[in-house]
Amino acid sequence: MRFLVRDRILGIGDDYWIEDERGNRVFLVDGKALRLRDTFELKDTEGRVLIDIRRKMFALRDTMVIERGDEPLATVRRKRLSLLRNHYRVALADGSTELDVSGRVLDREFAVEYDGELLAVISRRWLTLRDTYGVDVVREDADPALLIAVAVCVIHLAEKERGD
């Protein structure tokens, strides 16, 4: 499954649509303006909230929390720094599963893996549209909403760190 994400347009709320390969709107990332902490909602086309994303207020390192309903789903934080690649760790709520996110996040060229197996690729390479990147969910049994939420988190954390 491949999804197209137009980089969010600067403005209050930071809202943007995610489309499928055919150009149909599938998810809305609804950035909540005027909140003390960074908060986003991933909604379906009918406006139902599928996933809540928020920055943890009191954490030693910048951390984003992903929730479905009121249940925690995952925690995203920077893993380590290297010169050419960013690394993030996604700890799922089950406590034993971790996803690894690595690549050039600010360039929108990175991958999400579980135990060495590729789950999703985020890339601008195969797109000609300016300010657009793709989220290619590789595994059929993967949760596309969760993987898109992970991509939103790591991009947001990387941009915050850079100072955007």
C-alpha positions as CSV (number, residue, x, y, z in Angstrom):
1,M,0.0,0.0,0.0
2,R,1.4,3.4,-1.0
3,F,0.3,6.7,0.5
4,L,1.1,10.2,-0.6
5,V,1.8,12.9,1.9
6,R,2.0,16.5,1.0
7,D,4.3,18.2,3.4
8,R,2.2,20.3,5.7
9,I,1.4,23.8,4.7
10,L,2.7,26.3,7.3
11,G,-0.2,27.8,9.2
12,I,-2.3,27.5,12.2
13,G,-3.0,23.8,13.0
14,D,-0.7,22.2,10.4
15,D,-3.5,20.1,8.8
16,Y,-2.8,18.0,5.7
17,W,-4.3,15.1,3.8
18,I,-2.8,11.8,3.0
19,E,-3.9,10.2,-0.2
20,D,-3.8,6.7,-1.6
21,E,-2.0,5.9,-4.9
22,R,-5.2,6.8,-6.9
23,G,-5.4,10.3,-5.3
24,N,-8.2,9.5,-3.0
25,R,-8.0,11.1,0.5
26,V,-7.6,8.5,3.1
27,F,-6.3,10.2,6.3
28,L,-6.3,13.7,7.6
29,V,-3.4,14.8,9.9
30,D,-5.1,17.4,12.1
31,G,-2.6,19.5,14.0
32,K,-4.0,21.1,17.1
33,A,-3.1,24.7,17.4
34,L,-2.9,26.7,20.6
35,R,-2.0,23.7,22.8
36,L,0.8,23.7,25.3
37,R,2.3,20.6,23.7
38,D,2.5,19.4,20.1
39,T,-0.6,17.4,19.4
40,F,-1.9,15.8,16.2
41,E,-4.9,13.6,15.4
42,L,-5.0,11.1,12.5
43,K,-8.5,11.0,11.2
44,D,-10.4,9.1,8.6
45,T,-12.3,10.8,5.8
46,E,-15.4,11.0,7.9
47,G,-13.6,12.9,10.7
48,R,-13.3,10.0,13.2
49,V,-10.1,10.1,15.2
50,L,-8.1,6.9,14.5
51,I,-4.9,7.9,16.4
52,D,-3.8,10.6,18.8
53,I,-0.2,11.8,18.6
54,R,1.2,14.1,21.3
55,R,4.5,15.2,22.6
56,K,5.3,14.1,26.1
57,M,5.6,17.2,28.4
58,F,8.1,16.0,30.9
59,A,10.7,13.8,29.3
60,L,14.5,13.9,29.3
61,R,14.6,13.5,25.5
62,D,11.9,14.7,23.1
63,T,9.3,11.9,23.1
64,M,6.0,11.5,21.1
65,V,3.2,9.2,22.3
66,I,0.8,7.5,19.9
67,E,-2.6,6.4,21.3
68,R,-5.6,4.7,19.8
69,G,-8.7,5.6,21.8
70,D,-7.3,6.2,25.3
71,E,-5.0,3.2,25.0
72,P,-1.3,3.8,24.5
73,L,0.0,2.3,21.2
74,A,3.6,3.4,21.0
75,T,6.3,5.8,22.2
76,V,8.7,7.4,19.7
77,R,12.1,8.9,20.7
78,R,15.5,9.6,19.2
79,K,17.8,6.6,19.5
80,R,21.2,7.9,18.6
81,L,22.9,10.4,16.3
82,S,25.2,9.8,13.5
83,L,26.5,12.2,10.8
84,L,24.4,11.0,7.9
85,R,21.4,9.2,9.4
86,N,18.8,9.7,12.1
87,H,17.8,6.8,14.3
88,Y,14.5,6.6,16.3
89,R,13.2,3.9,18.5
90,V,9.5,3.1,18.6
91,A,8.5,1.1,21.7
92,L,5.1,-0.5,21.2
93,A,2.8,-0.7,24.2
94,D,3.1,-4.4,24.5
95,G,6.5,-3.7,26.1
96,S,8.5,-6.3,24.1
97,T,8.3,-5.0,20.5
98,E,10.5,-2.2,19.2
99,L,10.5,-0.7,15.7
100,D,13.7,0.9,14.3
101,V,13.4,4.0,12.2
102,S,16.5,5.1,10.4
103,G,17.6,7.2,7.4
104,R,17.7,10.8,6.4
105,V,14.4,11.9,8.1
106,L,14.6,15.6,7.1
107,D,15.1,14.5,3.5
108,R,12.1,12.2,3.8
109,E,14.2,9.2,3.0
110,F,14.0,6.6,5.8
111,A,12.7,3.1,6.7
112,V,10.7,1.5,9.5
113,E,11.8,-2.0,10.4
114,Y,11.0,-4.6,13.0
115,D,13.7,-7.1,13.9
116,G,15.5,-6.5,10.6
117,E,12.3,-6.9,8.5
118,L,11.2,-3.9,6.4
119,L,7.7,-2.6,7.3
120,A,7.5,0.7,5.5
121,V,9.7,3.0,3.3
122,I,9.2,6.7,3.4
123,S,10.7,8.4,0.3
124,R,10.5,11.3,-2.1
125,R,12.5,9.3,-4.7
126,W,9.7,7.9,-6.7
127,L,7.6,11.0,-6.8
128,T,7.7,14.0,-9.1
129,L,5.4,16.2,-7.1
130,R,7.2,18.9,-5.1
131,D,6.9,18.9,-1.3
132,T,5.4,15.4,-1.4
133,Y,6.7,12.1,0.0
134,G,5.4,8.6,0.0
135,V,4.8,6.1,2.7
136,D,5.0,2.7,1.2
137,V,3.7,0.0,3.6
138,V,5.5,-3.1,2.5
139,R,3.9,-5.8,4.7
140,E,0.3,-6.6,4.1
141,D,-0.4,-7.3,7.8
142,A,1.1,-4.0,9.0
143,D,-1.1,-1.2,10.4
144,P,-0.9,1.6,7.9
145,A,-2.4,4.2,10.4
146,L,0.3,3.3,12.9
147,L,3.1,3.5,10.4
148,I,1.9,6.8,9.1
149,A,1.7,8.1,12.7
150,V,5.3,6.9,13.3
151,A,6.4,8.8,10.2
152,V,4.6,12.0,11.4
153,C,6.3,11.6,14.8
154,V,9.8,11.2,13.6
155,I,9.6,14.0,11.0
156,H,8.1,16.3,13.7
157,L,10.9,15.4,16.2
158,A,13.6,15.9,13.6
159,E,12.2,19.3,12.6
160,K,11.9,20.4,16.2
161,E,15.5,19.4,16.8
162,R,16.6,21.3,13.8
163,G,14.6,24.3,15.0
164,D,11.9,24.4,12.3
